[in-house]
Amino acid sequence: MQYSDRKNYDNALEYFQQANKKDFELKDINDISGQKNLVLSEFQQLNIMKSYLPDYNLKASDFSCSFLLVNAFNIVQQKMRNLKQLFEQREDGLYGVWLWKQGEQYLIIVDDQIPCKLCGNNSQLATVISKYEWPIIMEKAIGKILGQEYNSLNLIQNDSIEYYIQMITGSEIQEQEIQSIEELQKKVRDQQQIYYVKYTQDSKTIASVIAINNQQENQKLVKLIAPNQQSVFLKGRQKHESSCYLTWDEFKQHFQTVYVLIWKDEYRVTPVTLKNPNERKSDFIEHTYCYKFIIDDNANYQITLWQNNLIINQGKIQIKDEKQKNQFGLIRMLLFQELNQNQYKFIDGICDFQSNISINTILDKGNYCILCQGYFNNFQNYTEEQQLEQFKLNLTIKGLQVPQNIDPDNLDKQKQIKLIRSLIKQVSQKENTRSFNIIGQPQIQVTTKQIYGFLYFYYENRGTIDIREKIEFIQLGHLINYESLKKQNKELIDIKQNNFKIILYTLDPKIILQQDTINFEYKYKHILIKENEQQEEFDQITQNLELEEFNQIIQNQNTKKILCDFIDAYINQYQQGITILFKNNQENSVEVDLKFKELKNLSLVQNSIIITNDQSIRFSLEKQSKVKIQFDINESANNYHYKMDLNCSNNLY
């Protein structure tokens, strides 16, 4: 896989050919593995072969002790034709390895100095153990792309087999269910894909590649190829060297799904680093981008949005675990085709908390625009450089024929409405639509659906009257109003005749800090407000709902009353933060001043009446009124703590 525009590729090769080898010498090794006798040796001093052949007796490095990396090598070596294209070599022992980071390919240059253990007068590899050079050079290049030569391999936390595969191939890994051995064998025969399974054995995660076998004993068997003889699947039969066999029933018993790596060497890629976002800030940060490109040939394309998958913090390289919640944020990607007269057709979309998300689709010749969004949680312990690194998003398009350019496109409010409306029209279904038949207006309809990280209410008034409806959320889950980026439990919607209206909610990225399982459930009820009902009646309903909420918090056994003059104040502590209620029963307004001596792992949920200054919060509490302020926990894995003083003063008129 190479860039469609070969300029970067050719420039990197030219730099490699002209580079001074001394500039790439590995001069020292920070050995934290306990080995005190490590030395640097050159390949010519070791009995290591240069051949690009598979090695089915790979063993983990004594230096980095990462068996996950060995598993990744076992998988990618199933396509040696692709793998050997990643390597460049000069006669003087300087090597280049093409590796991927956030969808962009870099030529990582290393020399032939290899960490070894001294055993008398002999040197033995302290790297990944192989009889060939290529795994050792690739391990060294992987250490270097992380920033600290070989030493970075000892700093990695939460790495995975898929993390290394993605760095080597630039491709995503998919998980699939297979229904029959015939289906599996048909898929495995596709030379563009590698299929593998994972299992835990001897406290290690092991990946074995699925291969085609000849029929034995009148029975079709699934062959598994492990990295070495010691890691062969113990429950397999007919073990031989690094392989074993299973019947289809045995295979399904142990493996519900298989992992798929699509690695096409003839693919080209067009990458772009997204710049100049439309930015909005709440207690998190939202970045929105719009880009455009032209497709010249009808073909299959893979469009990927890449979020940074690691951060170096306090001397450790923290890598996201794709199978668990992670702390960096949510990313969304929506693809549209631009039609005549500035109209749009929604094609596909995806939204997730992963470090990368992909759309795989066949695109017709034409003009396209893509909307990319990132929601990033604030972390006070991150430096500005670390935060900027998390904000960085890359977009890539892969295929046999790809667009030469991906260019920024203007995104004003009118265009954004058109895009969202085309999405809604494309994904709307009858079962998600209700009509206002109760008032004899079947042509007034509202569609409600949750998709791509959005919850929307789409009203179309093709009836003969204007209407007003109230939406009240009984359970809002982790959804927030898209316009305000705040929690909003009620909406009042006016829809004039021959008009439409979109009420949009989006996922709050704080969910990944507050619970182990991602749960977006919501419940709501809707009430049609008749034409002769006034705003005051709606306000009274709203006040009753607020009073009910206040009473529930006050009566909670975890709620404590705060002693204060002039007002009633209550504080409720719970797992996800604290809520403070204030109630003014007097006929005069009260000035409330909260001063925090300590405020650890808590953030204020925005409130329009509140004025904040450093560690203090001030607001006016009008006569006979109530106010709720809320602090949400920043990092769920850590405790929160606070100390505060509450001062109140009565304003006499």
Secondary structure per residue as TSV (DSSP state, phi and psi in degrees):
chain	resnum	aa	ss	phi	psi
A	1	M	-	360.0	127.6
A	2	Q	E	-137.3	166.0
A	3	Y	E	-65.3	142.5
A	4	S	S	-67.1	-38.3
A	5	D	S	-91.5	109.5
A	6	R	T	-79.7	4.2
A	7	K	H	-60.1	-50.2
A	8	N	H	-62.4	-40.6
A	9	Y	H	-61.5	-48.8
A	10	D	H	-67.1	-38.2
A	11	N	H	-63.1	-40.5
A	12	A	H	-65.0	-40.9
A	13	L	H	-65.2	-40.6
A	14	E	H	-63.5	-42.0
A	15	Y	H	-62.8	-40.0
A	16	F	H	-63.1	-42.7
A	17	Q	H	-68.6	-29.4
A	18	Q	H	-96.4	-5.2
A	19	A	-	-66.5	148.1
A	20	N	-	-86.6	121.7
A	21	K	G	-57.1	-33.6
A	22	K	G	-62.6	-26.1
A	23	D	G	-70.6	-11.5
A	24	F	G	-119.2	14.2
A	25	E	-	-69.8	136.0
A	26	L	-	-83.4	111.2
A	27	K	-	-95.0	-27.3
A	28	D	-	-151.9	161.4
A	29	I	-	-129.1	121.3
A	30	N	-	-84.5	95.3
A	31	D	-	-87.9	104.6
A	32	I	-	-107.8	11.7
A	33	S	S	-91.4	-3.0
A	34	G	S	97.2	-9.5
A	35	Q	-	-80.4	118.6
A	36	K	-	-98.9	-7.3
A	37	N	-	-115.1	33.4
A	38	L	E	-77.1	138.9
A	39	V	E	-134.0	164.1
A	40	L	E	-97.7	130.0
A	41	S	E	-129.5	155.8
A	42	E	E	-94.8	156.8
A	43	F	G	-57.8	-34.8
A	44	Q	G	-64.3	-18.9
A	45	Q	G	-87.3	-7.7
A	46	L	S	-115.0	154.6
A	47	N	-	-88.9	66.1
A	48	I	-	-115.9	132.0
A	49	M	B	-87.9	150.1
A	50	K	-	-90.8	-3.0
A	51	S	-	-63.6	142.9
A	52	Y	-	-94.1	79.0
A	53	L	-	-127.7	154.9
A	54	P	-	-64.8	147.2
A	55	D	-	-122.0	111.1
A	56	Y	T	-97.8	30.0
A	57	N	T	-140.0	42.6
A	58	L	-	-71.4	141.5
A	59	K	B	-132.7	152.4
A	60	A	-	-67.0	151.7
A	61	S	-	-66.5	136.7
A	62	D	T	-67.9	-24.1
A	63	F	T	-78.0	-50.5
A	64	S	T	-99.6	-21.2
A	65	C	-	58.4	29.8
A	66	S	-	-99.5	99.3
A	67	F	H	-73.8	-20.3
A	68	L	H	-63.8	-37.9
A	69	L	H	-64.8	-39.8
A	70	V	H	-60.7	-39.7
A	71	N	H	-62.1	-41.0
A	72	A	H	-62.9	-42.1
A	73	F	H	-61.6	-39.3
A	74	N	H	-61.6	-36.5
A	75	I	H	-73.9	-50.1
A	76	V	H	-70.4	-23.1
A	77	Q	G	-72.9	-4.6
A	78	Q	G	-70.3	-14.1
A	79	K	G	-128.3	72.0
A	80	M	H	-64.3	-27.4
A	81	R	H	-60.3	-42.2
A	82	N	H	-72.6	-41.8
A	83	L	H	-64.2	-43.8
A	84	K	G	-69.1	-18.4
A	85	Q	G	-71.9	-12.5
A	86	L	G	-80.3	-11.4
A	87	F	E	-105.3	137.2
A	88	E	E	-119.4	149.1
A	89	Q	E	-148.9	139.7
A	90	R	-	-108.3	160.4
A	91	E	T	-66.0	-25.1
A	92	D	T	-83.9	7.4
A	93	G	S	90.8	18.0
A	94	L	-	-95.5	134.3
A	95	Y	E	-120.1	150.0
A	96	G	E	-126.1	138.4
A	97	V	E	-128.4	126.0
A	98	W	E	-81.6	112.3
A	99	L	E	-123.3	159.7
A	100	W	E	-111.7	141.3
A	101	K	E	-143.8	118.5
A	102	Q	T	52.3	42.3
A	103	G	T	80.7	0.3
A	104	E	E	-113.0	142.9
A	105	Q	E	-100.7	134.7
A	106	Y	E	-126.5	143.5
A	107	L	E	-91.0	108.4
A	108	I	E	-92.6	120.0
A	109	I	E	-100.7	129.2
A	110	V	E	-137.3	158.6
A	111	D	-	-97.7	-171.1
A	112	D	S	-100.3	23.3
A	113	Q	E	-83.9	118.9
A	114	I	E	-120.7	132.4
A	115	P	E	-63.6	129.0
A	116	C	E	-135.7	158.9
A	117	K	E	-99.4	134.8
A	118	L	E	-84.2	124.6
A	119	C	E	-124.5	91.2
A	120	G	T	67.6	-123.6
A	121	N	T	-94.4	1.3
A	122	N	E	-103.4	151.8
A	123	S	E	-110.4	134.7
A	124	Q	E	-120.7	144.0
A	125	L	E	-57.9	132.7
A	126	A	-	-102.0	1.2
A	127	T	S	-88.3	-170.5
A	128	V	S	-54.2	135.6
A	129	I	B	-87.1	118.8
A	130	S	-	-153.7	155.4
A	131	K	S	-87.7	-2.0
A	132	Y	B	-117.1	157.0
A	133	E	H	-71.4	-36.5
A	134	W	H	-58.2	-40.5
A	135	P	H	-67.8	-32.3
A	136	I	H	-70.0	-44.6
A	137	I	H	-64.9	-40.1
A	138	M	H	-67.1	-39.4
A	139	E	H	-60.0	-42.1
A	140	K	H	-64.4	-41.9
A	141	A	H	-66.0	-38.4
A	142	I	H	-63.1	-41.3
A	143	G	H	-61.2	-37.4
A	144	K	H	-74.8	-36.9
A	145	I	H	-65.5	-22.1
A	146	L	T	-80.5	-11.2
A	147	G	T	116.9	-15.4
A	148	Q	S	-137.4	46.3
A	149	E	G	51.6	-146.9
A	150	Y	G	-61.6	-30.0
A	151	N	G	-59.3	-29.1
A	152	S	G	-65.1	-24.5
A	153	L	G	-64.8	-21.2
A	154	N	G	-91.9	-3.7
A	155	L	T	-103.4	-5.1
A	156	I	E	-76.0	135.5
A	157	Q	E	-121.5	145.2
A	158	N	S	61.4	33.1
A	159	D	-	-74.7	171.1
A	160	S	-	-150.6	162.8
A	161	I	H	-59.4	-43.9
A	162	E	H	-65.1	-33.2
A	163	Y	H	-59.9	-46.0
A	164	Y	H	-71.6	-38.7
A	165	I	H	-60.3	-43.4
A	166	Q	H	-64.3	-37.8
A	167	M	H	-65.4	-34.8
A	168	I	H	-81.1	-41.3
A	169	T	H	-102.3	-21.9
A	170	G	-	72.7	13.9
A	171	S	-	-118.0	153.1
A	172	E	-	-80.6	160.1
A	173	I	E	-111.4	130.2
A	174	Q	E	-107.1	156.2
A	175	E	E	-115.6	131.0
A	176	Q	E	-133.9	154.4
A	177	E	-	-99.2	137.5
A	178	I	-	-115.1	133.8
A	179	Q	-	-94.2	-22.0
A	180	S	-	-152.0	161.2
A	181	I	H	-68.9	-29.6
A	182	E	H	-65.7	-41.6
A	183	E	H	-63.7	-42.7
A	184	L	H	-62.2	-46.8
A	185	Q	H	-64.1	-36.9
A	186	K	H	-64.0	-41.6
A	187	K	H	-68.6	-41.9
A	188	V	H	-64.6	-28.8
A	189	R	T	-69.4	-16.4
A	190	D	-	-68.7	111.0
A	191	Q	T	-68.9	-10.3
A	192	Q	T	-87.3	-4.1
A	193	Q	E	-129.9	149.3
A	194	I	E	-120.2	128.4
A	195	Y	E	-109.7	136.8
A	196	Y	E	-148.6	164.2
A	197	V	E	-124.3	162.9
A	198	K	E	-126.1	146.1
A	199	Y	E	-150.8	159.5
A	200	T	E	-103.9	128.2
A	201	Q	E	-151.2	131.8
A	202	D	T	53.8	40.0
A	203	S	T	64.2	20.0
A	204	K	E	-120.8	146.1
A	205	T	E	-87.6	124.5
A	206	I	E	-123.9	138.8
A	207	A	E	-112.9	127.8
A	208	S	E	-117.8	134.5
A	209	V	E	-81.7	139.2
A	210	I	E	-87.3	130.1
A	211	A	E	-128.0	161.7
A	212	I	-	-80.7	135.5
A	213	N	-	-119.1	158.5
A	214	N	-	-77.6	151.1
A	215	Q	-	-64.0	128.8
A	216	Q	B	-123.2	137.5
A	217	E	T	52.5	40.5
A	218	N	T	57.2	28.8
A	219	Q	B	-140.5	132.8
A	220	K	-	-78.9	129.7
A	221	L	E	-122.6	150.6
A	222	V	E	-96.2	127.1
A	223	K	E	-98.1	133.4
A	224	L	E	-117.0	128.8
A	225	I	E	-110.3	114.8
A	226	A	-	-91.5	169.3
A	227	P	S	-65.1	-29.8
A	228	N	S	-159.4	175.6
A	229	Q	G	-65.0	-33.2
A	230	Q	G	-70.5	-19.2
A	231	S	G	-109.2	12.9
A	232	V	S	-60.0	141.0
A	233	F	-	-58.9	119.1
A	234	L	T	-66.1	-27.3
A	235	K	T	-89.5	5.3
A	236	G	-	-80.8	168.1
A	237	R	E	-113.8	167.3
A	238	Q	E	49.9	51.6
A	239	K	E	-67.2	134.9
A	240	H	E	-147.9	117.4
A	241	E	T	52.6	-113.5
A	242	S	T	-102.6	17.1
A	243	S	E	-122.8	159.9
A	244	C	E	-151.8	173.0
A	245	Y	E	-128.3	151.0
A	246	L	E	-137.1	147.2
A	247	T	E	-71.9	166.5
A	248	W	H	-62.2	-40.9
A	249	D	H	-63.3	-41.4
A	250	E	H	-64.9	-41.2
A	251	F	H	-61.4	-48.0
A	252	K	H	-66.3	-30.2
A	253	Q	H	-64.3	-36.4
A	254	H	H	-99.6	-22.8
A	255	F	-	-133.6	107.6
A	256	Q	S	-78.1	-31.7
A	257	T	-	-133.5	163.2
A	258	V	E	-123.7	158.1
A	259	Y	E	-102.4	141.8
A	260	V	E	-125.8	124.8
A	261	L	E	-109.6	115.9
A	262	I	E	-97.2	109.5
A	263	W	-	-129.6	97.4
A	264	K	-	-106.9	116.3
A	265	D	T	-70.9	-21.9
A	266	E	T	-86.8	-1.9
A	267	Y	-	-67.4	146.5
A	268	R	E	-113.8	159.9
A	269	V	E	-139.0	137.9
A	270	T	E	-113.1	115.2
A	271	P	E	-107.2	155.7
A	272	V	E	-150.9	138.8
A	273	T	E	-88.9	121.7
A	274	L	-	-70.6	133.7
A	275	K	-	-132.4	160.7
A	276	N	S	51.9	63.6
A	277	P	-	-74.0	156.5
A	278	N	E	-74.4	116.9
A	279	E	E	-111.0	135.8
A	280	R	E	-130.7	143.9
A	281	K	E	-122.5	133.5
A	282	S	S	-128.1	-131.5
A	283	D	S	-85.2	8.1
A	284	F	E	-142.8	-179.0
A	285	I	E	-121.8	130.6
A	286	E	E	-110.2	127.6
A	287	H	E	-117.1	130.4
A	288	T	E	-124.2	132.9
A	289	Y	E	-127.8	150.2
A	290	C	E	-133.6	126.1
A	291	Y	E	-129.0	157.4
A	292	K	E	-130.2	154.8
A	293	F	E	-157.2	165.8
A	294	I	E	-118.9	131.3
A	295	I	E	-101.2	122.5
A	296	D	-	-94.0	-20.6
A	297	D	S	-134.9	136.5
A	298	N	-	-65.3	119.8
A	299	A	E	-166.3	175.3
A	300	N	E	-87.9	135.5
A	301	Y	E	-133.2	149.3
A	302	Q	E	-117.2	116.9
A	303	I	E	-110.4	123.6
A	304	T	E	-126.7	134.7
A	305	L	E	-105.0	121.7
A	306	W	E	-107.4	127.2
A	307	Q	E	-108.0	148.0
A	308	N	-	-57.3	134.9
A	309	N	-	-109.3	13.8
A	310	L	E	-153.6	159.6
A	311	I	E	-144.8	137.7
A	312	I	E	-93.7	114.4
A	313	N	E	-136.6	121.9
A	314	Q	T	53.8	44.0
A	315	G	T	78.2	4.2
A	316	K	E	-118.2	143.2
A	317	I	E	-96.0	105.6
A	318	Q	E	-94.1	119.2
A	319	I	E	-107.7	137.6
A	320	K	-	-63.3	141.8
A	321	D	-	-97.7	112.5
A	322	E	T	-64.9	-19.1
A	323	K	T	-92.2	-7.6
A	324	Q	S	-124.2	167.7
A	325	K	-	-63.1	149.4
A	326	N	-	-134.1	168.4
A	327	Q	S	-101.0	3.3
A	328	F	S	-89.5	-30.6
A	329	G	E	143.4	-176.3
A	330	L	E	-108.2	141.0
A	331	I	E	-126.2	146.6
A	332	R	E	-135.7	144.6
A	333	M	E	-140.9	126.3
A	334	L	E	-128.0	128.0
A	335	L	E	-109.8	132.6
A	336	F	E	-131.3	146.4
A	337	Q	E	-98.1	133.5
A	338	E	E	-87.6	122.3
A	339	L	-	-99.1	-172.4
A	340	N	G	-68.1	157.1
A	341	Q	G	58.6	37.1
A	342	N	G	57.5	37.6
A	343	Q	-	-107.7	161.1
A	344	Y	E	-133.3	149.4
A	345	K	E	-120.8	124.8
A	346	F	E	-72.4	133.0
A	347	I	E	-104.2	-54.8
A	348	D	E	-167.3	165.7
A	349	G	E	-160.9	168.9
A	350	I	E	-161.3	149.9
A	351	C	E	-148.4	131.6
A	352	D	E	-164.2	172.0
A	353	F	S	-97.1	10.3
A	354	Q	S	-76.2	171.4
A	355	S	S	-79.5	-15.0
A	356	N	E	-153.5	145.3
A	357	I	E	-132.4	145.3
A	358	S	E	-131.2	146.4
A	359	I	E	-112.2	122.1
A	360	N	E	-113.5	112.0
A	361	T	E	-154.0	159.4
A	362	I	E	-90.2	123.9
A	363	L	E	-110.3	137.4
A	364	D	-	-82.2	161.2
A	365	K	S	-58.2	132.5
A	366	G	E	158.1	-173.7
A	367	N	E	-97.8	140.2
A	368	Y	E	-134.5	152.0
A	369	C	E	-132.0	150.1
A	370	I	E	-130.9	130.5
A	371	L	E	-101.5	122.1
A	372	C	E	-119.9	135.0
A	373	Q	E	-133.7	143.6
A	374	G	E	-128.9	136.3
A	375	Y	E	-118.3	117.1
A	376	F	E	-118.1	126.9
A	377	N	E	-73.5	146.8
A	378	N	-	-83.1	134.1
A	379	F	-	-126.9	110.5
A	380	Q	T	-66.1	-23.5
A	381	N	T	-84.2	-4.0
A	382	Y	S	-85.8	142.2
A	383	T	-	-73.3	167.1
A	384	E	H	-60.9	-38.2
A	385	E	H	-63.8	-41.2
A	386	Q	H	-65.7	-41.3
A	387	Q	H	-64.0	-43.1
A	388	L	H	-63.3	-35.5
A	389	E	H	-65.4	-36.0
A	390	Q	H	-70.2	-31.3
A	391	F	H	-72.3	-18.3
A	392	K	-	-68.5	123.5
A	393	L	E	-122.6	137.4
A	394	N	E	-116.7	147.6
A	395	L	E	-122.2	131.5
A	396	T	E	-130.5	147.8
A	397	I	E	-121.6	124.9
A	398	K	E	-118.3	148.3
A	399	G	E	168.3	-179.2
A	400	L	S	-70.7	-37.3
A	401	Q	S	-128.0	122.7
A	402	V	-	-125.1	157.7
A	403	P	-	-64.5	145.8
A	404	Q	S	-70.1	-32.3
A	405	N	-	-135.8	147.1
A	406	I	-	-122.5	111.3
A	407	D	E	-113.2	149.4
A	408	P	E	-61.9	147.8
A	409	D	-	-133.7	140.4
A	410	N	-	-65.5	138.4
A	411	L	-	-129.8	90.6
A	412	D	-	-91.2	175.1
A	413	K	H	-62.5	-37.8
A	414	Q	H	-63.7	-41.6
A	415	K	H	-67.7	-39.5
A	416	Q	H	-62.0	-39.8
A	417	I	H	-62.7	-42.3
A	418	K	H	-61.9	-41.7
A	419	L	H	-65.0	-49.2
A	420	I	H	-64.0	-37.5
A	421	R	H	-65.7	-40.0
A	422	S	H	-67.2	-34.7
A	423	L	H	-60.8	-48.8
A	424	I	H	-61.4	-44.6
A	425	K	H	-63.5	-32.3
A	426	Q	H	-75.5	-35.9
A	427	V	H	-101.3	-5.9
A	428	S	-	-63.8	142.9
A	429	Q	-	-131.7	155.0
A	430	K	G	-58.8	-38.8
A	431	E	G	-69.2	-13.5
A	432	N	G	-98.1	5.0
A	433	T	E	-114.4	135.3
A	434	R	E	-123.4	149.2
A	435	S	E	-111.1	162.2
A	436	F	E	-95.6	55.0
A	437	N	G	-66.3	-26.5
A	438	I	G	-62.7	-24.2
A	439	I	G	-111.5	18.6
A	440	G	T	71.1	30.7
A	441	Q	E	-127.9	69.4
A	442	P	E	-66.0	-18.0
A	443	Q	E	-82.7	-3.5
A	444	I	E	-97.7	119.7
A	445	Q	E	-135.2	152.3
A	446	V	E	-134.4	131.6
A	447	T	E	-109.1	131.7
A	448	T	E	-125.0	129.0
A	449	K	E	-159.2	151.7
A	450	Q	E	-111.4	122.3
A	451	I	E	-159.5	142.9
A	452	Y	T	52.5	37.1
A	453	G	T	79.0	8.3
A	454	F	E	-113.0	150.2
A	455	L	E	-119.1	126.1
A	456	Y	E	-128.2	150.3
A	457	F	E	-119.0	113.6
A	458	Y	E	-113.2	109.8
A	459	Y	E	-98.7	133.3
A	460	E	E	-126.3	117.9
A	461	N	E	-103.3	94.0
A	462	R	-	-104.9	18.4
A	463	G	S	-87.7	-158.3
A	464	T	S	-111.4	2.6
A	465	I	S	-138.2	163.6
A	466	D	-	-83.3	150.2
A	467	I	E	-133.9	161.3
A	468	R	E	-134.2	132.8
A	469	E	E	-133.6	144.8
A	470	K	E	-109.4	128.1
A	471	I	E	-105.3	125.1
A	472	E	E	-123.1	120.0
A	473	F	E	-84.2	124.1
A	474	I	E	-83.2	-38.8
A	475	Q	E	-139.6	119.2
A	476	L	-	-99.9	-9.8
A	477	G	T	60.6	-134.3
A	478	H	T	-111.7	46.7
A	479	L	E	-108.1	144.5
A	480	I	E	-131.7	154.3
A	481	N	E	-64.8	129.9
A	482	Y	T	-69.0	-33.0
A	483	E	T	-70.6	-44.0
A	484	S	T	-97.9	-15.7
A	485	L	-	57.4	33.6
A	486	K	S	-128.3	159.6
A	487	K	-	-65.9	135.0
A	488	Q	-	-145.2	113.0
A	489	N	-	-91.0	-4.2
A	490	K	E	-150.6	151.1
A	491	E	E	-138.1	141.1
A	492	L	E	-114.3	118.4
A	493	I	E	-114.8	124.4
A	494	D	E	-106.7	127.1
A	495	I	E	-127.1	110.4
A	496	K	-	-73.9	159.3
A	497	Q	T	-59.7	138.2
A	498	N	T	62.4	32.2
A	499	N	E	-129.3	165.9
A	500	F	E	-127.6	161.7
A	501	K	E	-149.7	140.3
A	502	I	E	-117.2	122.6
A	503	I	E	-105.6	118.3
A	504	L	E	-120.1	133.9
A	505	Y	E	-121.7	151.4
A	506	T	E	-132.5	164.5
A	507	L	E	-71.9	138.3
A	508	D	-	-83.7	117.5
A	509	P	T	-64.0	-12.9
A	510	K	T	-64.7	-14.8
A	511	I	H	-56.8	-32.0
A	512	I	H	-75.1	-9.4
A	513	L	H	-97.2	-14.3
A	514	Q	H	-115.0	-10.7
A	515	Q	-	-156.1	154.9
A	516	D	S	-78.8	-33.6
A	517	T	S	-108.5	138.2
A	518	I	-	-80.1	117.8
A	519	N	-	-130.3	113.7
A	520	F	-	-109.4	24.5
A	521	E	-	-65.9	145.1
A	522	Y	-	-145.0	153.6
A	523	K	E	-136.5	143.7
A	524	Y	E	-152.5	163.1
A	525	K	E	-131.3	154.7
A	526	H	E	-127.3	141.1
A	527	I	E	-129.6	124.2
A	528	L	E	-79.3	123.6
A	529	I	E	-92.8	120.2
A	530	K	-	-67.8	160.3
A	531	E	T	-60.0	-33.2
A	532	N	T	-87.2	-0.7
A	533	E	-	-82.7	141.3
A	534	Q	-	-99.3	166.2
A	535	Q	H	-59.7	-33.0
A	536	E	H	-59.9	-36.5
A	537	E	H	-67.2	-40.2
A	538	F	H	-64.1	-42.3
A	539	D	H	-60.4	-37.6
A	540	Q	H	-65.9	-40.1
A	541	I	H	-60.3	-43.8
A	542	T	H	-61.5	-44.2
A	543	Q	H	-63.0	-38.6
A	544	N	H	-64.2	-39.4
A	545	L	H	-64.3	-42.5
A	546	E	H	-64.2	-40.8
A	547	L	H	-63.4	-40.4
A	548	E	H	-62.9	-41.2
A	549	E	H	-64.5	-43.5
A	550	F	H	-59.1	-46.4
A	551	N	H	-63.7	-38.0
A	552	Q	H	-62.9	-41.5
A	553	I	H	-68.6	-42.9
A	554	I	H	-62.5	-37.8
A	555	Q	H	-81.9	-7.3
A	556	N	S	-64.8	138.0
A	557	Q	T	-65.8	-20.1
A	558	N	T	-87.9	-2.1
A	559	T	E	-88.2	134.0
A	560	K	E	-118.9	143.6
A	561	K	E	-84.6	136.8
A	562	I	E	-98.2	131.1
A	563	L	-	-74.2	122.9
A	564	C	-	-158.2	143.5
A	565	D	S	-73.2	151.4
A	566	F	S	76.2	-31.7
A	567	I	S	-132.7	163.7
A	568	D	E	-97.5	130.7
A	569	A	E	-131.3	140.6
A	570	Y	E	-135.9	144.3
A	571	I	E	-127.7	130.3
A	572	N	E	-119.6	118.9
A	573	Q	E	-101.3	133.7
A	574	Y	E	-146.6	179.3
A	575	Q	T	-62.4	-32.3
A	576	Q	T	-99.7	6.2
A	577	G	E	148.1	-155.2
A	578	I	E	-134.1	149.0
A	579	T	E	-124.5	133.0
A	580	I	E	-119.5	127.7
A	581	L	E	-108.3	139.9
A	582	F	E	-128.0	134.3
A	583	K	E	-134.4	122.3
A	584	N	E	-106.1	109.8
A	585	N	-	-94.6	2.0
A	586	Q	S	-88.5	175.0
A	587	E	S	-95.4	5.6
A	588	N	S	-122.6	153.7
A	589	S	-	-75.2	157.5
A	590	V	E	-128.2	135.7
A	591	E	E	-90.7	125.3
A	592	V	E	-112.1	132.4
A	593	D	E	-131.2	115.5
A	594	L	E	-104.8	124.3
A	595	K	E	-117.5	122.6
A	596	F	E	-98.5	120.5
A	597	K	E	-78.6	-34.0
A	598	E	E	-140.3	140.9
A	599	L	E	-150.4	94.1
A	600	K	E	-113.0	127.0
A	601	N	S	63.7	29.6
A	602	L	E	-133.6	143.3
A	603	S	E	-130.4	139.5
A	604	L	E	-72.1	129.1
A	605	V	-	-78.0	127.9
A	606	Q	-	-57.3	142.0
A	607	N	-	-143.8	127.0
A	608	S	T	-66.3	-23.1
A	609	I	T	-87.8	-6.3
A	610	I	-	-94.6	138.2
A	611	I	E	-111.8	123.8
A	612	T	E	-111.8	146.4
A	613	N	E	-151.3	107.4
A	614	D	T	56.2	-114.1
A	615	Q	T	-104.5	23.3
A	616	S	E	-125.0	153.6
A	617	I	E	-132.8	129.8
A	618	R	E	-129.4	143.6
A	619	F	E	-162.8	161.1
A	620	S	E	-99.5	135.7
A	621	L	E	-110.5	105.9
A	622	E	-	-65.6	163.7
A	623	K	T	-59.5	140.4
A	624	Q	T	52.6	40.8
A	625	S	E	-126.8	169.5
A	626	K	E	-132.3	149.5
A	627	V	E	-140.8	139.5
A	628	K	E	-119.8	131.4
A	629	I	E	-122.2	150.2
A	630	Q	E	-136.7	139.9
A	631	F	E	-119.2	126.0
A	632	D	E	-99.9	147.1
A	633	I	E	-70.9	142.0
A	634	N	S	-81.4	-52.8
A	635	E	-	-125.1	113.1
A	636	S	T	-64.6	-24.8
A	637	A	T	-74.5	-16.1
A	638	N	S	-111.7	155.7
A	639	N	-	-75.9	156.7
A	640	Y	-	-110.5	159.7
A	641	H	E	-153.6	144.7
A	642	Y	E	-155.1	153.3
A	643	K	E	-137.1	132.4
A	644	M	E	-145.5	156.5
A	645	D	E	-113.3	138.6
A	646	L	E	-116.2	122.2
A	647	N	E	-123.2	137.8
A	648	C	E	-130.6	142.3
A	649	S	E	-133.8	138.3
A	650	N	E	-89.8	125.8
A	651	N	-	-90.5	110.6
A	652	L	-	-94.6	132.8
A	653	Y	-	-92.6	360.0
